[in-house]
Amino acid sequence: MHLMVSRRMLWILNFCCYCLYAGIATTIGPTLPNISKEFNLTPDIAGAIVALYSLGGMLAFIGGWISDKVGRGLTSSISLTLMGVSSLMVSMSPSFYLLGLALLLIGIGGGIFEAASNAMVSDLYIEKRGMAVNLLHVAWNIGSGFGPPLIAFIILFTGSWRLAYLVFLPLLFPLAASMYVSSRNLEKANSTRRLEDNVLSTLRRFFVMLPITSIAIFIIAVELGLSSWLPSILYDMGASLIEGGLTVGLFWGLMGVGRLVWAPFTDRLGYLKSLLSSGTAGVFSMSVAALPISIYLKMTFWAVSGFFLAPLYPTLIAWITALNPNAGGAYAGILFTFGTIGSFISTWLIGVIIKIWGAIIAQYFIPLIGFIMILNILIAKVRVK
């Protein structure tokens, strides 16, 4: 009974920390115009500084590997503390060089937390990994939903973007300490087993798991490509910028609802069937949205695709950590790293396609990535047993 209460508390702690992590990660959006104005940044320099956050996240696999060795709770606590200290650095940055360094460190902390937290939750509920991880990721939708409006309000109310980076810290540091203290007893039983794995065996297993880990490239490529470019695509087709932004907002909102709805069925269906069914439905919805139909039907089908795509990434985490329980942190980190690569590629390619062929052609590229994702899942079904 004590174990059940403890793991429930740990899940709640992870959920709360995930909300704050999402809020911090999305703070750059509302603050970027003010940052650019204060430091006289050109759009390309501003974009490069923002990209440093994603670059830091690409180191998630290292943090995940460390979490397999020293414990998920300790690693999560350190990564959250790093995000908090780096947020302080952002708020006090006298130059855009230090600002860029601070954003890089926030990205590193966020990537490490992603890996350690997902692996911890997967460890806590080995009999219901899919449900536990899917519900955990609802926290991202909550944090990224309330975070930007809250930050925008603080900037409007105080006139300072620097204060915006301090708003989450009074909760972040106590939660980081609680994460470590609460997880110590639960992780003692697993610490010896994890230390038996060496780097060579992890690398060897990595190549075996490559058909699964590569799926993350296409999942995040679809999600971030759509989120970044859909307002511009819809605008070129006659929608207003507000309507385009609303469509993306509904996409992420329905993704949060979808994770709640799909969560109880993920473990019952099995990870592979869940990935195929939700992925196929999502790609179908996006394909219909790309057809020459009315703009409002387009907006509807683009938004609804978020509901169907919702369980893909959390279910992928549950699947790979179930196959590799001793190295769950490392593989959760690899998924995040691969997803970051996918987001870079898709956002860049869609921009190039829009520049050369226009928005009408570019819209077809998003479901095309989805079709490749489905093929990748089918390959993983054959290659990984």
For each residue, the residues with C-beta under 8 A, 3 or more apart:
1: 4 5
2: 5 6
3: 6 7 186
4: 1 7 8
5: 1 2 8 9
6: 2 3 9 10 182 185 186
7: 3 4 10 11 124 125 186
8: 4 5 11 12
9: 5 6 12 13 182
10: 6 7 13 14 73 120 121 124 179 182 183 186
11: 7 8 14 15 121 124 125 132 136
12: 8 9 15 16
13: 9 10 16 17 175 178 179 182
14: 10 11 17 18 76 117 120 121 136 139 179
15: 11 12 18 19 135 136 138 139
16: 12 13 19 20 139 171 175
17: 13 14 20 21 76 80 113 117 172 175 176 179
18: 14 15 21 22 117 136 137 139 140 143
19: 15 16 22 23 139 140 142 143
20: 16 17 23 24 80 143 168 171 172 175
21: 17 18 24 25 80 83 110 113 114 140 143
22: 18 19 25 26 139 140 141 142 143 144 147
23: 19 20 26 27 143 144 146 147 150 151 168
24: 20 21 27 83 87 106 110 147 165 168 172
25: 21 22 28 53 106 110 143 144
26: 22 23 29 143 144 147 148 151
27: 23 24 30 31 147 148 151 164 165
28: 25 31 32 50 53 103
29: 26 32 148 151
30: 27 33 148 151 152 155 164
31: 27 28 34 35 151 155 161 164 165
32: 28 29 35 36 46 50
33: 30 36 37
34: 31 37 38 155 161
35: 31 32 38 39 41 46 96 99 161
36: 32 33 39 40 41 43 46
37: 33 34 40
38: 34 35 161
39: 35 36 95 96 99
40: 36 37
41: 35 36 45 46 49 96
42: 45 46
43: 36 46 47
44: 47 48
45: 41 42 48 49 96
46: 32 35 36 41 42 43 49 50
47: 43 44 50 51
48: 44 45 51 52 100
49: 41 45 46 52 96 99 100 103
50: 28 32 46 47 53 54 103
51: 47 48 54 55
52: 48 49 55 56 100 101 103 104 107
53: 25 28 50 56 57 103 104 106 107 110
54: 50 51 57 58 107 340 343 344
55: 51 52 58 104 107
56: 52 53 59 103 104 105 106 107 108 109 110 111
57: 53 54 60 107 108 110 111 114 336 337 340
58: 54 55 111 337 340 341
59: 56 62 63 108 111 112 337
60: 57 63 64 111 112 114 115 332 333 334 336 337 340
61: 64 65 115 330 333 334 336 337
62: 59 65 66 112 333
63: 59 60 66 67 75 79 108 111 112 113 115 116 329 333
64: 60 61 67 68 112 115 116 119 328 329 330 331 332 333 334 336
65: 61 62 68 69 199 202 327 329 330 333
66: 62 63 69 70 75 112 329
67: 63 64 70 71 72 74 75 76 112 115 116 119 120 329 330 333
68: 64 65 119 194 197 326 327 328 329 330
69: 65 66 194 195
70: 66 67 74 75 191
71: 67 74 75 183 184 187 190 191
72: 67 75 76 116 117 119 120 123 183 187 329
73: 10 76 77 116 120 179 180 182 183 184 186 187
74: 67 70 71 77 78 180 183
75: 63 66 67 70 71 72 78 79 112 115 116 329
76: 14 17 67 72 73 79 80 113 116 117 120 176 179 180 183
77: 73 74 80 81 176 177 179 180
78: 74 75 81 82 112 176
79: 63 75 76 82 83 109 110 112 113 116
80: 17 20 21 76 77 83 84 109 113 172 173 175 176 179
81: 77 78 84 85 109 173 176
82: 78 79 85 86 105 106 108 109 112
83: 21 24 79 80 86 87 105 106 109 110 113 172
84: 80 81 87 88 169 172 173 176
85: 81 82 88 89 105
86: 82 83 89 90 102 103 105 106 109
87: 24 83 84 90 91 102 106 165 166 168 169 172
88: 84 85 91 92 165 166 169
89: 85 86 92 93 98 101 102 105
90: 86 87 93 99 102 103 106 162 165
91: 87 88 162 163 165 166
92: 88 89 162
93: 89 90 96 98 99 102
94: 98
95: 39 98 99
96: 35 39 41 45 49 93 99 100
97: 100 101
98: 89 93 94 95 101 102
99: 35 39 49 90 93 95 96 102 103
100: 48 49 52 96 97 103 104
101: 52 89 97 98 104 105
102: 86 87 89 90 93 98 99 105 106
103: 28 49 50 52 53 56 86 90 99 100 106 107
104: 52 53 55 56 100 101 107 108
105: 56 82 83 85 86 89 101 102 108 109
106: 24 25 53 56 82 83 86 87 90 102 103 109 110
107: 52 53 54 55 56 57 103 104 110 111
108: 56 57 59 63 82 104 105 111 112
109: 56 79 80 81 82 83 86 105 106 112 113
110: 21 24 25 53 56 57 79 83 106 107 113 114
111: 56 57 58 59 60 63 107 108 114 115 333 336 337 340
112: 59 60 62 63 64 66 67 75 78 79 82 108 109 115 116 333
113: 17 21 63 76 79 80 83 109 110 116 117
114: 21 57 60 110 111 117 118 332 333 336
115: 60 61 63 64 67 75 111 112 118 119 329 330 332 333 336
116: 63 64 67 72 73 75 76 79 112 113 119 120 329 332
117: 14 17 18 72 76 113 114 120 121 136
118: 114 115 121 122 133 136 314 317 321 328 332
119: 64 67 68 72 115 116 122 123 321 328 329 331 332
120: 10 14 67 72 73 76 116 117 123 124 183
121: 10 11 14 117 118 124 125 132 133 136
122: 118 119 125 126 129 132 133 317 318 321 322 328 332
123: 72 119 120 126 190 321 325 328
124: 7 10 11 120 121 132 186
125: 7 11 121 122 128 129 131 132
126: 122 123 129 322 325
127: 267
128: 125 131 132 267
129: 122 125 126 132 133 267 318 321 322
130: 133 134 263 266 267 271 274 311 314 315 318 319
131: 125 128 134 135 263 264 266 267
132: 11 121 122 124 125 128 129 135 136 318
133: 118 121 122 129 130 136 137 314 315 317 318
134: 130 131 137 138 259 262 263 266 310 311 314 315 318
135: 15 131 132 138 259 260 263
136: 11 14 15 18 117 118 121 132 133 139 314
137: 18 133 134 140 141 259 313 314
138: 15 134 135 141 142 256 259 260
139: 14 15 16 18 19 22 136 142 143
140: 18 19 21 22 137 143 144
141: 22 137 138 144 145 252 253 255 256 259
142: 19 22 138 139 145 146 256
143: 18 19 20 21 22 23 25 26 139 140 146 147
144: 22 23 25 26 140 141 147 148 252
145: 141 142 148 149 252 253 256
146: 23 142 143 149 150
147: 22 23 24 26 27 143 144 150 151
148: 26 27 29 30 144 145 151 152
149: 145 146 152 153
150: 23 146 147 153 154 167
151: 23 26 27 29 30 31 147 148 154 155 164 167
152: 30 148 149 155 156
153: 149 150 156 157
154: 150 151 157 158 160 163 164 167
155: 30 31 34 151 152 158 159 160 161 164
156: 152 153 159
157: 153 154
158: 154 155 163
159: 155 156
160: 154 155 163 164
161: 31 34 35 38 155 164 165
162: 90 91 92 165 166
163: 91 154 158 160 166 167
164: 27 30 31 151 154 155 160 161 167
165: 24 27 31 87 88 90 91 161 162
166: 87 88 91 162 163 169
167: 150 151 154 163 164
168: 20 23 24 87 171 172
169: 84 87 88 166 172 173
170: 173 174
171: 16 20 168 174 175
172: 17 20 24 80 83 84 87 168 169 175 176
173: 80 81 84 169 170 176 177
174: 170 171 177 178
175: 13 16 17 20 80 171 172 178 179
176: 17 76 77 78 80 81 84 172 173 179 180
177: 77 173 174 180 181
178: 13 174 175 181 182
179: 10 13 14 17 73 76 77 80 175 176 182 183
180: 73 74 76 77 176 177 183 184
181: 177 178 184
182: 6 9 10 13 73 178 179
183: 10 71 72 73 74 76 120 179 180 186 187
184: 71 73 180 181 187 188
185: 6 188
186: 3 6 7 10 73 124 183 189
187: 71 72 73 183 184 190 191
188: 184 185 191
189: 186
190: 71 123 187 193 194
191: 70 71 187 188 194 195
192: 195 196
193: 190 196 326
194: 68 69 190 191 197 326 327
195: 69 191 192
196: 192 193 326
197: 68 194 201 202 326 327
198: 201 202
199: 65 202 203
200: 203 204
201: 197 198 204 205
202: 65 197 198 199 205 206 327 330
203: 199 200 206 207
204: 200 201 207 208
205: 201 202 208 209 324 327
206: 202 203 209 210 213 334
207: 203 204 210
208: 204 205 384
209: 205 206 212 213 320 323 324 331 384
210: 206 207 213 214
211: 214 215 376 379 380 383 384
212: 209 215 316 319 320 323 380 384
213: 206 209 210 216 320 331 334 335 338
214: 210 211 217 218 338 376
215: 211 212 218 219 275 316 373 376 377 380
216: 213 219 220 313 316 334 335 336 338 339 342
217: 214 220 221 338 339 341 342 345
218: 214 215 221 222 342 369 370 372 373 376
219: 215 216 222 223 309 312 313 316 339 342 373
220: 216 217 223 224 313 338 339 340 342 343 346
221: 217 218 224 225 342 343 345 346 369
222: 218 219 225 226 282 286 309 346 366 369 370 373
223: 219 220 226 227 309 313 343
224: 220 221 227 228 342 343 346 347
225: 221 222 228 229 343 346 347 349 350 365 366 369
226: 222 223 229 230 248 251 286 302 305 366
227: 223 224 230 248 251 252
228: 224 225 347 350
229: 225 226 232 233 347 350 351 354 362
230: 226 227 233 234 244 247 248 251 302 366
231: 234 235 241 244 245 247 248
232: 229 235 236 244 354 359
233: 229 230 236 237 244 354 359 362 363
234: 230 231 237 238 239 243 244 247 295 298 299 302
235: 231 232 238 239 240 241 244
236: 232 233 354 358 359 360
237: 233 234 295 298 359 360
238: 234 235 295
239: 234 235 243 244 247 295 299
240: 235 243 244
241: 231 235 244 245
242: 245 246
243: 234 239 240 246 247 295 299
244: 230 231 232 233 234 235 239 240 241 247 248
245: 231 241 242 248 249
246: 242 243 249 250 299
247: 230 231 234 239 243 244 250 251 299 302 303
248: 226 227 230 231 244 245 251 252
249: 245 246 252 253
250: 246 247 253 254 303 306
251: 226 227 230 247 248 254 255 302 303 305 306
252: 141 144 145 227 248 249 255 256 306
253: 141 145 249 250 256 257 306
254: 250 251 257 258 303 304 306 307 310
255: 141 251 252 258 259 306 307 309 310
256: 138 141 142 145 252 253 259 260 310
257: 253 254 260 261 307 310
258: 254 255 261 262 278 306 307 308 309 310 311
259: 134 135 137 138 141 255 256 262 263 310 311 314
260: 135 138 256 257 263
261: 257 258 307 310
262: 134 258 259 265 266 274 278 310 311
263: 130 131 134 135 259 260 266 311
264: 131 268
265: 262 268 269 274
266: 130 131 134 262 263 269 271 274 311 314 315 318
267: 127 128 129 130 131 270 318
268: 264 265
269: 265 266 273 274 277
270: 267 273 274
271: 130 266 274 275 315 316 318 319 322
272: 275 276 319 377 380 381
273: 269 270 276 277
274: 130 262 265 266 269 270 271 277 278 311 315
275: 215 271 272 278 279 311 312 315 316 319 377
276: 272 273 279 280 374 377 378 381
277: 269 273 274 280 281
278: 258 262 274 275 281 282 308 309 310 311 312 315
279: 275 276 282 283 308 309 312 370 373 374 377
280: 276 277 283 284 374
281: 277 278 284 285 308
282: 222 278 279 285 286 305 308 309 312 370
283: 279 280 286 287 305 367 370 371 373 374
284: 280 281 287 288 308
285: 281 282 288 289 301 302 304 305 308
286: 222 226 282 283 289 290 301 302 305 366 367 370
287: 283 284 290 291 367 370
288: 284 285 291 293 301
289: 285 286 293 297 298 300 301 302 305 363 367
290: 286 287 298 363 364 366 367
291: 287 288
292:
293: 288 289 297 298
294: 297 298
295: 234 237 238 239 243 298 299
296: 299 300
297: 289 293 294 300 301
298: 234 237 289 290 293 294 295 301 302
299: 234 239 243 246 247 295 296 302 303
300: 289 296 297 303 304
301: 285 286 288 289 297 298 304 305
302: 226 230 234 247 251 285 286 289 298 299 305
303: 247 250 251 254 299 300 306
304: 254 285 300 301 307 308
305: 226 251 282 283 285 286 289 301 302 308 309
306: 250 251 252 253 254 255 258 303 309 310
307: 254 255 257 258 261 304 310
308: 258 278 279 281 282 284 285 304 305
309: 219 222 223 255 258 278 279 282 305 306 312
310: 134 254 255 256 257 258 259 261 262 278 306 307
311: 130 134 258 259 262 263 266 274 275 278 314 315
312: 219 275 278 279 282 309 315 316
313: 137 216 219 220 223 316 317 335 339
314: 118 130 133 134 136 137 259 266 311 317 318
315: 130 133 134 266 271 274 275 278 311 312 318 319
316: 212 215 216 219 271 275 312 313 319 320 335
317: 118 122 133 313 314 320 321 332 335
318: 122 129 130 132 133 134 266 267 271 314 315 321 322
319: 130 212 271 272 275 315 316 322 323
320: 209 212 213 316 317 323 324 328 331 332 335
321: 118 119 122 123 129 317 318 324 325 328 331 332
322: 122 126 129 271 318 319 325
323: 209 212 319 320 384
324: 205 209 320 321 327 328 330 331
325: 123 126 321 322 328
326: 68 193 194 196 197
327: 65 68 194 197 202 205 324 330 331
328: 64 68 118 119 122 123 320 321 324 325 331 332
329: 63 64 65 66 67 68 72 75 115 116 119 332 333
330: 61 64 65 67 68 115 202 324 327 333 334
331: 64 119 209 213 320 321 324 327 328 334 335
332: 60 64 114 115 116 118 119 122 317 320 321 328 329 335 336
333: 60 61 62 63 64 65 67 111 112 114 115 329 330 336 337
334: 60 61 64 206 213 216 330 331 337 338
335: 213 216 313 316 317 320 331 332 338 339
336: 57 60 61 64 111 114 115 216 332 333 339 340
337: 57 58 59 60 61 111 333 334 340 341
338: 213 214 216 217 220 334 335 341 342
339: 216 217 219 220 313 335 336 342 343
340: 54 57 58 60 111 220 336 337 343 344
341: 58 217 337 338 344 345
342: 216 217 218 219 220 221 224 338 339 345 346
343: 54 220 221 223 224 225 339 340 346 347
344: 54 340 341 347 348
345: 217 221 341 342 348 349
346: 220 221 222 224 225 342 343 349 350 369
347: 224 225 228 229 343 344 350 351
348: 344 345 351 352
349: 225 345 346 352 353 365
350: 225 228 229 346 347 353 354 362 365 366
351: 229 347 348 354 355
352: 348 349 355 356
353: 349 350 356 357 361 362 365
354: 229 232 233 236 350 351 357 358 359 362
355: 351 352
356: 352 353
357: 353 354 360 361 362
358: 236 354 361 362
359: 232 233 236 237 354 362 363
360: 236 237 357 363
361: 353 357 358 364 365
362: 229 233 350 353 354 357 358 359 365 366
363: 233 289 290 359 360 366
364: 290 361 367 368
365: 225 349 350 353 361 362 368 369
366: 222 225 226 230 286 290 350 362 363 369 370
367: 283 286 287 289 290 364 370 371
368: 364 365 371 372
369: 218 221 222 225 346 365 366 372 373
370: 218 222 279 282 283 286 287 366 367 373 374
371: 283 367 368 374 375
372: 218 368 369 375 376
373: 215 218 219 222 279 283 369 370 376 377
374: 276 279 280 283 370 371 377 378
375: 371 372 378 379
376: 211 214 215 218 372 373 379 380
377: 215 272 275 276 279 373 374 380 381
378: 276 374 375 381 382
379: 211 375 376 382 383
380: 211 212 215 272 376 377 383 384
381: 272 276 377 378 384
382: 378 379
383: 211 379 380
384: 208 209 211 212 323 380 381
385:
